[in-house]
Amino acid sequence: MTNEAAAAPLLTHSLYTDPDPLESNPSGPTEAKITLLVSNGGWSEVRCTGITVTFPVGQRARDLAATSQDVIATSKPDDWEAADPIRTNRFVRFTFTPSGGCTVITDKSLRFDFFPMAVNSTVGVSYPEVTETTATGEESPEERPAILRLPKFPVGIRSGAVTGTNLAVFAEKHTEADPPLVRVARGSKVTIAWKPAPGLARILHWEDSDTGTEIADGAGSLTCGPLLRDTTFTLQTVSEAGGETVNRYDSVTVAVDVPSYPKFTVPGEVGTPDPSMPLHIDGQLTIGQSLTAPSALVTGDLKTQATLSTPSVEANHLRFSGTVNATQIHAATDLTAARVTTTQGLTATGTVRILKAGREKLPANGGTQTMTTDGMVVATAHGGSELTMKVTSLARTFRTTTVGGYGNLIVPVHAGGDVTWAVEGTPDSDQVDFYWFAFGV
């Protein structure tokens, strides 16, 4: 005679108790509530035609209830029916069937509550049995038993925090055989999965939010995204233990390839790990010291207070207070720098602003001044007497003689150089003006 092994369960069965853990009191039975959560732990649809729950009755350590009387199924899914329980001196059995004869279980859990359960007085471990009648695909449903473990502790013993949640990360559209993820491409969505726990408050923290996302009672996963940068998911579980509120935090981190940061501030030097690796930032980059990279592309603002050394730099706004060493510079909007030195020319397709706002009027009767930056001295005569205007700069003297009393003279000036300006002849009142235009912003 051959004994065939029972078919393995297709569903996941978990028992939860109130109080947690169960207590066995030598003075007599103690009242408890038992909750059974049935869920689909895989990724395939499961057809179910029935669930049977059997609790052992007696006074042994392996029994749960002291008597089969009184305990009833206080709650069940709305679209399920409950048969009259079978009560003996060895067990009490509850049978549940879906109203339509068969139901498909996917991502929603089934919850069954039993109360009042008279827990016997013997400390030990009881073994309730859950039998599911299920199938997948085109197979015929068959009974699949599962033996569960439910410990009973002496009076006064309380559990600590909730057991581990086993956080795992999967692709948004994954199959049962797919392994958990540790790294995803930028813009991907992921499904965060954990062990369901009915009756417990759960919050998933992962965005820039002070409150997080509340998890529906009994849910075992949540799809999040799209992810733009490395993200840590923290599942907060709030439970009661020993009359106190206990918060448990479980975390998992997902790395994102080529992450995107809206703002990037670096107080020190910046360099790429590989000398040939370019620097590409979708956002703003502020550097307190130097930047060294074979190329730098910043879609937002780039600011640096020290040296920027890169053959190519491109950004929306460029602002430098230090030195720029680059073969190619591309600023889509603004280029602001204390000093720009180029050996191959500076080309701009937009607006170029190199003069300080406004101008400085110099004494019309002449003078000498040391200039603090490069710029231009402009002399102009507005008509009147014939005269000569002259400006000495760069160790050379530039002059022009008016025609009909009109004339203009423009002279370049270097920073740190002395400039002298004067008029030869006798000008009419307010005929001649000298102006200083400084380069810079």
WOHUNOR-V543522 format. One record per helix or strand of 2 or more residues. SS is the DSSP state (a for helix, b for strand). FROM is the first residue (numbers start at 1). TO is the last residue. If there is no record, write none. Layout:
ss	from	to
SS	FROM	TO
SS	FROM	TO
//
This chain:
ss	from	to
b	12	18
b	22	25
b	30	39
b	46	57
b	72	75
b	80	82
b	86	87
b	91	98
b	103	105
b	110	119
b	124	126
b	129	135
b	142	147
b	150	154
b	168	171
b	183	185
b	190	193
b	201	205
b	213	214
b	221	224
b	231	241
b	244	257
b	263	266
b	270	271
b	279	281
b	284	287
b	291	292
b	295	304
b	308	309
b	312	320
b	324	325
b	328	337
b	360	362
b	367	370
b	375	382
b	388	393
b	396	401
b	406	413
b	418	424
b	432	439
//
